[in-house]
Amino acid sequence: MSDAKRLLIKQVTGTLLLDSAAAGTPFVLGREGADWQVRVEQVSSELWTRLAPLSDDLNLFYFEEESGPRPEVRKWWLYGRKPPRLAYDADARTLTVLLDTRVYYSNDDVMQTREE
């Protein structure tokens, strides 16, 4: 079981738009049909204004960090082969992103996973 989970939302150019750990924003990652859904809470309207026009240029990175005598960090890259779908609920301050691809990677190699 992971001790800490972290989400990064970046523009394809590398610009960091959100770091869930630094911003203290809770999020949930899960399956939504054939896609991956990321729901991020406590998202400001200012951040949404920055993200919305970049929907075709977003990459998300998800990390699970385990503590212990041999700590391990598991990493996934989430992106859209077709354009990601973004939605924002201003009242709940919740961002929802649907992406079609999730790739597991490590410092040693990269391998695509299709978790059904």
C-alpha beads as a LAMMPS data file, in Angstrom:
LAMMPS data file: protein, C-alpha beads

116 atoms
115 bonds

1 atom types
1 bond types

-500.0 500.0 xlo xhi
-500.0 500.0 ylo yhi
-500.0 500.0 zlo zhi

Masses

1 110.0

Atoms # bond

1 1 1 0.000 0.000 0.000
2 1 1 1.313 3.425 -0.847
3 1 1 2.059 5.972 1.839
4 1 1 1.878 9.083 -0.328
5 1 1 0.279 9.878 -3.666
6 1 1 1.156 12.845 -5.818
7 1 1 -0.166 14.312 -9.062
8 1 1 1.627 16.698 -11.391
9 1 1 -0.127 18.464 -14.249
10 1 1 2.296 19.826 -16.830
11 1 1 2.125 21.431 -20.212
12 1 1 3.951 19.393 -22.891
13 1 1 6.666 22.058 -22.864
14 1 1 7.418 21.065 -19.255
15 1 1 5.730 23.990 -17.525
16 1 1 4.382 22.821 -14.164
17 1 1 0.758 23.869 -13.734
18 1 1 -0.164 21.897 -10.596
19 1 1 1.718 19.873 -7.984
20 1 1 -0.864 18.289 -5.680
21 1 1 1.665 17.851 -2.869
22 1 1 2.834 21.468 -2.924
23 1 1 -0.689 22.862 -3.365
24 1 1 -2.333 20.485 -0.876
25 1 1 -5.027 19.572 -3.398
26 1 1 -6.736 16.207 -2.860
27 1 1 -7.307 14.082 -5.952
28 1 1 -8.671 10.701 -7.018
29 1 1 -7.465 8.607 -9.954
30 1 1 -9.596 5.786 -11.307
31 1 1 -11.126 4.119 -14.332
32 1 1 -14.082 5.651 -16.149
33 1 1 -15.029 3.126 -18.811
34 1 1 -12.030 2.725 -21.097
35 1 1 -10.506 6.016 -19.911
36 1 1 -8.621 7.193 -16.847
37 1 1 -10.364 9.839 -14.771
38 1 1 -8.519 12.257 -12.525
39 1 1 -10.662 14.373 -10.226
40 1 1 -8.837 17.182 -8.422
41 1 1 -10.459 19.149 -5.600
42 1 1 -9.771 22.710 -4.417
43 1 1 -8.897 23.965 -7.904
44 1 1 -9.089 27.740 -8.233
45 1 1 -10.886 29.414 -11.103
46 1 1 -7.543 31.040 -11.980
47 1 1 -5.925 27.625 -12.491
48 1 1 -8.916 26.449 -14.525
49 1 1 -8.544 29.536 -16.733
50 1 1 -4.918 28.533 -17.397
51 1 1 -5.703 24.832 -17.980
52 1 1 -8.787 25.049 -20.203
53 1 1 -7.077 26.351 -23.368
54 1 1 -4.208 23.860 -22.909
55 1 1 -6.319 20.692 -22.944
56 1 1 -4.514 19.303 -26.026
57 1 1 -1.113 20.041 -24.456
58 1 1 -1.413 18.469 -21.001
59 1 1 0.519 15.600 -19.460
60 1 1 -0.288 14.236 -16.021
61 1 1 2.156 12.336 -13.845
62 1 1 1.012 10.170 -10.946
63 1 1 3.346 8.924 -8.202
64 1 1 2.887 6.432 -5.378
65 1 1 5.638 6.628 -2.790
66 1 1 6.181 3.840 -0.283
67 1 1 8.273 4.236 2.834
68 1 1 10.206 1.556 4.628
69 1 1 13.707 0.127 4.606
70 1 1 13.694 0.084 0.779
71 1 1 11.459 2.996 -0.254
72 1 1 9.990 2.730 -3.717
73 1 1 8.395 5.297 -6.002
74 1 1 6.040 3.989 -8.661
75 1 1 5.337 6.400 -11.536
76 1 1 2.752 6.690 -14.286
77 1 1 2.376 9.100 -17.172
78 1 1 -1.204 9.885 -18.208
79 1 1 -1.915 11.560 -21.515
80 1 1 -4.372 11.627 -24.374
81 1 1 -3.803 10.016 -27.747
82 1 1 -7.093 11.719 -28.478
83 1 1 -7.619 15.123 -26.841
84 1 1 -8.180 14.877 -23.070
85 1 1 -11.590 15.987 -21.852
86 1 1 -11.570 18.616 -19.122
87 1 1 -14.493 19.804 -17.024
88 1 1 -14.634 22.254 -14.142
89 1 1 -17.323 22.582 -11.483
90 1 1 -16.903 26.143 -10.212
91 1 1 -19.230 25.652 -7.226
92 1 1 -17.365 22.554 -6.007
93 1 1 -13.979 23.862 -7.271
94 1 1 -13.385 20.443 -8.843
95 1 1 -11.441 19.691 -12.020
96 1 1 -12.134 16.443 -13.878
97 1 1 -9.768 15.186 -16.582
98 1 1 -10.422 12.124 -18.764
99 1 1 -7.423 10.631 -20.571
100 1 1 -7.132 7.492 -22.659
101 1 1 -3.575 6.363 -21.916
102 1 1 -1.611 5.482 -18.794
103 1 1 2.019 4.364 -19.035
104 1 1 4.058 2.976 -16.138
105 1 1 7.673 4.066 -16.145
106 1 1 10.814 3.783 -14.067
107 1 1 14.286 5.224 -14.325
108 1 1 15.406 1.952 -15.917
109 1 1 12.746 1.440 -18.559
110 1 1 9.353 2.466 -19.804
111 1 1 6.568 -0.004 -20.453
112 1 1 2.975 0.646 -21.354
113 1 1 0.293 -0.851 -19.155
114 1 1 -3.274 -1.422 -20.206
115 1 1 -4.879 -2.192 -16.879
116 1 1 -8.351 -3.519 -17.531

Bonds

1 1 1 2
2 1 2 3
3 1 3 4
4 1 4 5
5 1 5 6
6 1 6 7
7 1 7 8
8 1 8 9
9 1 9 10
10 1 10 11
11 1 11 12
12 1 12 13
13 1 13 14
14 1 14 15
15 1 15 16
16 1 16 17
17 1 17 18
18 1 18 19
19 1 19 20
20 1 20 21
21 1 21 22
22 1 22 23
23 1 23 24
24 1 24 25
25 1 25 26
26 1 26 27
27 1 27 28
28 1 28 29
29 1 29 30
30 1 30 31
31 1 31 32
32 1 32 33
33 1 33 34
34 1 34 35
35 1 35 36
36 1 36 37
37 1 37 38
38 1 38 39
39 1 39 40
40 1 40 41
41 1 41 42
42 1 42 43
43 1 43 44
44 1 44 45
45 1 45 46
46 1 46 47
47 1 47 48
48 1 48 49
49 1 49 50
50 1 50 51
51 1 51 52
52 1 52 53
53 1 53 54
54 1 54 55
55 1 55 56
56 1 56 57
57 1 57 58
58 1 58 59
59 1 59 60
60 1 60 61
61 1 61 62
62 1 62 63
63 1 63 64
64 1 64 65
65 1 65 66
66 1 66 67
67 1 67 68
68 1 68 69
69 1 69 70
70 1 70 71
71 1 71 72
72 1 72 73
73 1 73 74
74 1 74 75
75 1 75 76
76 1 76 77
77 1 77 78
78 1 78 79
79 1 79 80
80 1 80 81
81 1 81 82
82 1 82 83
83 1 83 84
84 1 84 85
85 1 85 86
86 1 86 87
87 1 87 88
88 1 88 89
89 1 89 90
90 1 90 91
91 1 91 92
92 1 92 93
93 1 93 94
94 1 94 95
95 1 95 96
96 1 96 97
97 1 97 98
98 1 98 99
99 1 99 100
100 1 100 101
101 1 101 102
102 1 102 103
103 1 103 104
104 1 104 105
105 1 105 106
106 1 106 107
107 1 107 108
108 1 108 109
109 1 109 110
110 1 110 111
111 1 111 112
112 1 112 113
113 1 113 114
114 1 114 115
115 1 115 116
